[in-house]
């Protein structure tokens, strides 16, 4: 079971209360993993230069203490950029075990991915299918056809070949099965094309969310 420290919780007390409340609500003694949802509160994303350095350090301390107490088996972060991570590492006793980021064809922050991997922080790619918007890209469909796979399969394989853990989201059992059927290899040449594929201009109705509105 994985949960998140709310992006708004930027004190030790708020974060620890959130951890304990989550465990109480779920009726569990421990969680497999808990991560800080965002370095900034959602209402401040793209509206403030404040990266909440001290607040993130305080929230991270709560995660470290919960980890030491056996309440959490792994701890990490989400949507953290390189500067956010470096600030956290200055005072952290335990290095983040994972950074969960928006990573998909047309949105590939290579520098961040390489930084995390170099520092032993696993990268989790959420929305690897770009919240469905990648399905509207004919060039991606052409490449998927070339490999004899679906567009979602191509997208998932792409994130895996970047060395990330892919987190496709679906409630459809058939889609879950095909999403796992990615035993093929994208050529180095095609990987370069996908790494630099034009950025999706809009995520449609989901553009209002900070993670899809280009505000992280």
WOHU-V76843 format. One record per residue. N is the residue number from 1. SS is DSSP state (H for helix, E for strand, - for the rest). OMEGA is omega as a letter, one per 40 degrees, with the letter a starting at -180 (999 if undefined). Layout:
N_SS_OMEGA / N_SS_OMEGA
//
This chain:
1_-_a / 2_E_i / 3_E_a / 4_E_i / 5_E_a / 6_-_a / 7_-_a / 8_-_a / 9_-_a / 10_-_i / 11_-_i / 12_H_a / 13_H_i / 14_H_a / 15_H_a / 16_H_i / 17_H_i / 18_H_i / 19_H_a / 20_H_i / 21_H_i / 22_H_i / 23_H_i / 24_H_a / 25_H_a / 26_H_a / 27_-_a / 28_-_i / 29_-_i / 30_-_i / 31_E_i / 32_-_i / 33_E_i / 34_E_a / 35_E_i / 36_E_a / 37_-_a / 38_-_i / 39_-_i / 40_-_i / 41_-_a / 42_H_a / 43_H_a / 44_H_a / 45_-_i / 46_-_i / 47_-_a / 48_-_i / 49_-_a / 50_-_i / 51_-_i / 52_-_a / 53_H_a / 54_H_i / 55_H_i / 56_H_i / 57_H_i / 58_H_i / 59_H_i / 60_H_i / 61_H_i / 62_H_i / 63_H_i / 64_H_a / 65_H_i / 66_H_i / 67_H_i / 68_H_a / 69_-_i / 70_-_i / 71_-_a / 72_E_a / 73_-_i / 74_-_i / 75_E_a / 76_E_a / 77_E_i / 78_E_i / 79_-_i / 80_-_i / 81_-_a / 82_H_i / 83_H_i / 84_H_a / 85_H_a / 86_H_i / 87_H_a / 88_H_a / 89_H_a / 90_-_a / 91_-_a / 92_-_i / 93_-_a / 94_-_i / 95_-_i / 96_-_a / 97_-_a / 98_E_i / 99_E_a / 100_E_a / 101_E_i / 102_E_a / 103_-_i / 104_E_i / 105_-_a / 106_-_i / 107_E_a / 108_-_i / 109_-_a / 110_H_a / 111_H_i / 112_H_i / 113_H_a / 114_H_i / 115_H_a / 116_H_a / 117_H_i / 118_H_a / 119_-_i / 120_-_i / 121_-_a / 122_E_i / 123_E_i / 124_E_a / 125_E_i / 126_E_a / 127_-_a / 128_-_i / 129_-_i / 130_H_a / 131_H_i / 132_H_a / 133_H_i / 134_H_i / 135_H_a / 136_H_a / 137_-_a / 138_H_i / 139_H_i / 140_H_i / 141_H_i / 142_H_a / 143_H_i / 144_H_i / 145_H_i / 146_H_a / 147_H_i / 148_-_a / 149_-_i / 150_-_i / 151_H_i / 152_H_i / 153_H_i / 154_H_a / 155_H_a / 156_H_i / 157_H_i / 158_H_a / 159_H_i / 160_H_i / 161_H_i / 162_-_a / 163_-_a / 164_-_i / 165_E_a / 166_E_a / 167_E_i / 168_-_a / 169_-_i / 170_-_i / 171_-_a / 172_-_a / 173_H_i / 174_H_i / 175_H_i / 176_H_a / 177_H_a / 178_H_i / 179_H_a / 180_-_a / 181_-_a / 182_-_a / 183_-_i / 184_-_a / 185_-_i / 186_-_a / 187_-_i / 188_H_i / 189_H_a / 190_H_i / 191_H_i / 192_H_i / 193_H_a / 194_H_i / 195_H_a / 196_-_i / 197_-_a / 198_-_a / 199_-_i / 200_-_a / 201_-_a / 202_-_i / 203_-_i / 204_H_a / 205_H_a / 206_H_a / 207_H_i / 208_H_i / 209_-_a / 210_-_a / 211_-_a / 212_-_a / 213_-_i / 214_-_a / 215_-_i / 216_-_999
//
